[in-house]
Amino acid sequence: HPISAYVLIRTTNPQKSISELEKLPMVQAIIGTSGDSDIVARIGAAARENLLESVVTKVQGMPGVLSTETLPAFSKF
């Protein structure tokens, strides 16, 4: 995917959210963490609009997801 981002996810049920994220084809990696975020997911897309749609409709719409923060990833500066 030419466009990707790391999505920091706060959720009431990290295990369930990880299971749901694993079903999404655009998810490239999932990392469990502690602190303000419960999960970090790397999400890829063909275009910026597709990436935003995936985060807003698929990730934020998952049961138990309280909030997300999206950090675009750049391959070169």
MDTraj code that builds the backbone (N, CA, C; nanometers):
import mdtraj as md
import numpy as np

residues = "HIS PRO ILE SER ALA TYR VAL LEU ILE ARG THR THR ASN PRO GLN LYS SER ILE SER GLU LEU GLU LYS LEU PRO MET VAL GLN ALA ILE ILE GLY THR SER GLY ASP SER ASP ILE VAL ALA ARG ILE GLY ALA ALA ALA ARG GLU ASN LEU LEU GLU SER VAL VAL THR LYS VAL GLN GLY MET PRO GLY VAL LEU SER THR GLU THR LEU PRO ALA PHE SER LYS PHE".split()
xyz = np.array([
    [0.0844, -0.1188, 0.0000],
    [0.0000, 0.0000, 0.0000],
    [0.0887, 0.1249, 0.0000],
    [0.0644, 0.2173, -0.0910],
    [0.1470, 0.3377, -0.0954],
    [0.1242, 0.4342, 0.0208],
    [0.0076, 0.4320, 0.0825],
    [-0.0245, 0.5204, 0.1944],
    [-0.0433, 0.4334, 0.3188],
    [0.0162, 0.4746, 0.4297],
    [-0.0060, 0.3992, 0.5535],
    [-0.0009, 0.4935, 0.6730],
    [-0.0538, 0.4447, 0.7831],
    [-0.0561, 0.5218, 0.9069],
    [-0.0580, 0.4262, 1.0251],
    [-0.0110, 0.4772, 1.1373],
    [-0.0241, 0.4052, 1.2625],
    [-0.1467, 0.4621, 1.3332],
    [-0.2322, 0.3738, 1.3819],
    [-0.3531, 0.4161, 1.4507],
    [-0.3429, 0.3711, 1.5958],
    [-0.3438, 0.4688, 1.6863],
    [-0.3419, 0.4410, 1.8296],
    [-0.4869, 0.4243, 1.8738],
    [-0.5175, 0.3119, 1.9371],
    [-0.6560, 0.2781, 1.9687],
    [-0.6734, 0.2593, 2.1187],
    [-0.7727, 0.3271, 2.1746],
    [-0.8165, 0.3037, 2.3134],
    [-0.9451, 0.2226, 2.3049],
    [-0.9543, 0.1168, 2.3828],
    [-1.0695, 0.0278, 2.3759],
    [-1.1024, -0.0289, 2.5138],
    [-1.2277, -0.0683, 2.5307],
    [-1.2687, -0.1309, 2.6557],
    [-1.2310, -0.2783, 2.6596],
    [-1.2038, -0.3386, 2.5421],
    [-1.1722, -0.4805, 2.5348],
    [-1.0634, -0.5035, 2.4292],
    [-0.9355, -0.4898, 2.4679],
    [-0.8272, -0.5033, 2.3703],
    [-0.8272, -0.6361, 2.2936],
    [-0.8529, -0.7470, 2.3617],
    [-0.8515, -0.8770, 2.2933],
    [-0.9564, -0.8841, 2.1828],
    [-1.0765, -0.8375, 2.2117],
    [-1.1847, -0.8368, 2.1120],
    [-1.1489, -0.7438, 1.9965],
    [-1.0958, -0.6265, 2.0281],
    [-1.0580, -0.5315, 1.9234],
    [-0.9474, -0.5885, 1.8346],
    [-0.8500, -0.6561, 1.8934],
    [-0.7442, -0.7188, 1.8144],
    [-0.8031, -0.8247, 1.7230],
    [-0.8955, -0.9049, 1.7724],
    [-0.9612, -1.0067, 1.6899],
    [-1.0346, -0.9443, 1.5718],
    [-1.1011, -0.8318, 1.5964],
    [-1.1729, -0.7623, 1.4889],
    [-1.0762, -0.6995, 1.3893],
    [-0.9679, -0.6404, 1.4375],
    [-0.8682, -0.5812, 1.3489],
    [-0.8047, -0.6855, 1.2576],
    [-0.7836, -0.8067, 1.3097],
    [-0.7231, -0.9141, 1.2303],
    [-0.8088, -0.9525, 1.1101],
    [-0.9360, -0.9218, 1.1131],
    [-1.0279, -0.9536, 1.0024],
    [-1.0210, -0.8517, 0.8883],
    [-0.9609, -0.7350, 0.9134],
    [-0.9586, -0.6286, 0.8143],
    [-0.8365, -0.6423, 0.7235],
    [-0.8572, -0.6505, 0.5923],
    [-0.7441, -0.6722, 0.5009],
    [-0.6450, -0.5564, 0.4945],
    [-0.6867, -0.4362, 0.5296],
    [-0.5964, -0.3213, 0.5218],
    [-0.5021, -0.3108, 0.6407],
    [-0.5245, -0.3914, 0.7437],
    [-0.4395, -0.3879, 0.8629],
    [-0.3118, -0.4670, 0.8345],
    [-0.1982, -0.3977, 0.8457],
    [-0.0685, -0.4584, 0.8152],
    [0.0006, -0.5145, 0.9388],
    [-0.0234, -0.4552, 1.0547],
    [0.0394, -0.5008, 1.1787],
    [-0.0442, -0.4546, 1.2970],
    [-0.0414, -0.5349, 1.4037],
    [-0.1142, -0.5031, 1.5263],
    [-0.0190, -0.5246, 1.6437],
    [-0.0110, -0.4246, 1.7303],
    [0.0780, -0.4325, 1.8464],
    [-0.0025, -0.3962, 1.9705],
    [-0.0018, -0.4822, 2.0700],
    [-0.0625, -0.4501, 2.1989],
    [0.0342, -0.3646, 2.2778],
    [-0.0158, -0.2687, 2.3526],
    [0.0710, -0.1783, 2.4272],
    [0.0044, -0.1380, 2.5577],
    [0.0735, -0.0612, 2.6373],
    [0.0158, -0.0078, 2.7596],
    [0.0321, 0.1433, 2.7577],
    [-0.0329, 0.2103, 2.8496],
    [-0.0280, 0.3555, 2.8525],
    [-0.1602, 0.4125, 2.8048],
    [-0.1563, 0.5253, 2.7366],
    [-0.2788, 0.5898, 2.6894],
    [-0.3512, 0.5069, 2.5840],
    [-0.2770, 0.4328, 2.5035],
    [-0.3369, 0.3494, 2.3989],
    [-0.3247, 0.2028, 2.4373],
    [-0.4232, 0.1256, 2.3947],
    [-0.4205, -0.0186, 2.4205],
    [-0.3601, -0.0955, 2.3029],
    [-0.3779, -0.0410, 2.1817],
    [-0.3364, -0.1088, 2.0591],
    [-0.2776, -0.0058, 1.9636],
    [-0.1741, -0.0481, 1.8904],
    [-0.1232, 0.0294, 1.7776],
    [-0.1406, -0.0593, 1.6547],
    [-0.2096, -0.0071, 1.5545],
    [-0.2302, -0.0827, 1.4309],
    [-0.1715, -0.0037, 1.3146],
    [-0.1019, -0.0723, 1.2257],
    [-0.0548, -0.0093, 1.1021],
    [-0.1555, -0.0445, 0.9942],
    [-0.2084, 0.0584, 0.9308],
    [-0.3116, 0.0406, 0.8295],
    [-0.2619, 0.0976, 0.6981],
    [-0.2805, 0.0235, 0.5893],
    [-0.2379, 0.0678, 0.4572],
    [-0.3571, 0.0897, 0.3663],
    [-0.3369, 0.1745, 0.2644],
    [-0.4429, 0.2029, 0.1677],
    [-0.3812, 0.2515, 0.0381],
    [-0.4619, 0.2489, -0.0667],
    [-0.4162, 0.2948, -0.1976],
    [-0.4123, 0.4473, -0.2048],
    [-0.4996, 0.5134, -0.1315],
    [-0.5068, 0.6594, -0.1347],
    [-0.5434, 0.7113, 0.0033],
    [-0.5131, 0.8376, 0.0282],
    [-0.5411, 0.9012, 0.1571],
    [-0.6880, 0.8892, 0.1962],
    [-0.7771, 0.9092, 0.0992],
    [-0.9209, 0.9020, 0.1260],
    [-0.9610, 0.7626, 0.1737],
    [-0.9012, 0.6591, 0.1149],
    [-0.9300, 0.5218, 0.1558],
    [-0.8824, 0.4952, 0.2979],
    [-0.7682, 0.5533, 0.3317],
    [-0.7141, 0.5372, 0.4658],
    [-0.8069, 0.6014, 0.5684],
    [-0.8495, 0.7238, 0.5411],
    [-0.9397, 0.7935, 0.6325],
    [-1.0716, 0.7184, 0.6469],
    [-1.1236, 0.6677, 0.5368],
    [-1.2497, 0.5923, 0.5419],
    [-1.2337, 0.4659, 0.6265],
    [-1.1222, 0.3968, 0.6110],
    [-1.0983, 0.2748, 0.6883],
    [-1.0944, 0.3043, 0.8375],
    [-1.0255, 0.4103, 0.8745],
    [-1.0147, 0.4442, 1.0169],
    [-1.1498, 0.4865, 1.0717],
    [-1.2175, 0.5756, 1.0012],
    [-1.3435, 0.6304, 1.0526],
    [-1.4547, 0.5260, 1.0524],
    [-1.4751, 0.4549, 0.9441],
    [-1.5899, 0.3639, 0.9366],
    [-1.5630, 0.2263, 0.9961],
    [-1.4408, 0.1764, 0.9799],
    [-1.4159, 0.0393, 1.0246],
    [-1.3563, 0.0316, 1.1646],
    [-1.2538, 0.1094, 1.1920],
    [-1.1875, 0.1003, 1.3226],
    [-1.2692, 0.1727, 1.4301],
    [-1.3059, 0.2977, 1.4053],
    [-1.3820, 0.3720, 1.5059],
    [-1.5210, 0.3133, 1.5276],
    [-1.5733, 0.2405, 1.4307],
    [-1.7054, 0.1804, 1.4432],
    [-1.7073, 0.0469, 1.5153],
    [-1.5908, -0.0043, 1.5526],
    [-1.5854, -0.1330, 1.6226],
    [-1.6412, -0.1190, 1.7636],
    [-1.7160, -0.2208, 1.8094],
    [-1.7662, -0.2175, 1.9467],
    [-1.6501, -0.2081, 2.0462],
    [-1.6633, -0.1233, 2.1437],
    [-1.5628, -0.1105, 2.2483],
    [-1.4546, -0.0076, 2.2214],
    [-1.4424, 0.0396, 2.0966],
    [-1.3399, 0.1394, 2.0665],
    [-1.3841, 0.2731, 2.1240],
    [-1.3009, 0.3295, 2.2115],
    [-1.3317, 0.4565, 2.2767],
    [-1.2789, 0.5751, 2.1968],
    [-1.1577, 0.5607, 2.1432],
    [-1.0989, 0.6695, 2.0655],
    [-0.9840, 0.6169, 1.9817],
    [-0.9489, 0.6946, 1.8792],
    [-0.8327, 0.6632, 1.7968],
    [-0.7534, 0.7905, 1.7715],
    [-0.6267, 0.7728, 1.7434],
    [-0.5408, 0.8819, 1.6978],
    [-0.4616, 0.8273, 1.5804],
    [-0.4660, 0.8967, 1.4681],
    [-0.4028, 0.8489, 1.3460],
    [-0.2748, 0.9276, 1.3198],
    [-0.1647, 0.8533, 1.3001],
    [-0.0350, 0.9131, 1.2732],
    [0.0122, 0.8674, 1.1353],
    [0.0074, 0.9547, 1.0346],
    [0.0515, 0.9160, 0.9003],
    [0.1992, 0.8742, 0.9023],
    [0.2311, 0.7743, 0.8235],
    [0.3699, 0.7270, 0.8123],
    [0.4263, 0.7724, 0.6784],
    [0.5500, 0.8215, 0.6812],
    [0.6166, 0.8683, 0.5600],
    [0.7341, 0.7778, 0.5302],
    [0.7474, 0.7373, 0.4049],
    [0.8593, 0.6499, 0.3687],
    [0.9884, 0.7292, 0.3563],
    [0.9803, 0.8577, 0.3158],
    [1.0974, 0.9422, 0.3019],
    [1.0629, 1.0827, 0.3478],
    [1.1629, 1.1531, 0.3974],
    [1.1425, 1.2922, 0.4386],
    [1.1794, 1.3840, 0.3263],
])
top = md.Topology()
chain = top.add_chain()
for i, resn in enumerate(residues, 1):
    res = top.add_residue(resn, chain, resSeq=i)
    for name in ("N", "CA", "C"):
        top.add_atom(name, md.element.get_by_symbol(name[0]), res)
traj = md.Trajectory(xyz[None], top)
